[in-house]
């Protein structure tokens, strides 16, 4: 009887990890889809060639702002009402938005729908990582989150292939994937740690707790800052690769879609290495340090590739992707830093605030471009973001073997 129960529990955990991974697959599919179809879709709705870059920044900023809003909303819902409700609600909103997205014919409608889709997507990764972290043992949760990242990031590969054809169809496919995932989630179960505090008087999902205590606020801020270089690489260096290619004297126009494809293959491979390295060294901080330094080296190689060829571009994108493959490690660090009663809020808002940081990063990059051009600006912003990330990492405590079954009080951590 005991063996049967144990086998059932194992199957449930495996199913949960798979569902979380597929949720992240859909998440990444949609997040990068605009970058892939940016030029073609904006052309089709009447945006001139000269306005493509700046109008594209406007649309992606709206998408990222949606992620900021959704990160807060779904994070609070996850802590107050349960992680499962976020998994269902977020994917439903995303699916509807993507079906509508395939029907847009003007820039503002496009941007507004990307905002709504961003709100929907914002709950996927945080809720999934929170569930996996709280369900698996502290020795195995790193493997669980690595599997989520490995499968999830392949969503970018799917987006790159589908996006090569018709951009409207690509959005319809995204909506369809969401509906399929919604049906799969019927068999998921709630986190035991959340159940333990669900009917207690403990304050849950109170986002103000992240700001009413200086030490807790700084820890939260550092969790966000350590991930900023990743979205700069994806959102600027790769997304604007056609423009970088011109500045580098590329022998043929560089394709953002191709860049996204190989960058995310690199991120997926890098995610496996980062997860395994963290397990072997029993240190997520050391893993983050190694990958942050590697990401600087990869960006330097890319930005110094004069007369870059398509083949070189593909390998450099893979290298840059591998070097920023610390995404799952970074999100796991954030999840492990805080108590059960605000863990979903933190784990959902932190990656979305990092994604949303692309808005000020884009503004900073554009400001530098006016004075120093594309290449020099690429170096400057990468160095600034990495220096900030390294400082933030130095301020966080190692969390690899930390017991997560505790709650956050107004001033101190308390064990449940």
NORCOR-V624027 format. One record per helix or strand of 3 or more residues. SS is the DSSP state (helix for helix, strand for strand). FROM is the first residue (numbers start at 1). LEN is the number of residues. If there is no record, write none. Layout:
SS:FROM:LEN + SS:FROM:LEN
This chain:
helix:2:43 + helix:49:33 + helix:83:19 + helix:107:15 + helix:123:13 + helix:141:12 + helix:155:9 + helix:167:21 + helix:192:7 + helix:207:4 + helix:214:12 + helix:228:11 + helix:241:8 + helix:256:26 + helix:284:20 + helix:310:14 + helix:327:10 + helix:340:17 + helix:358:38 + strand:406:3 + strand:413:3
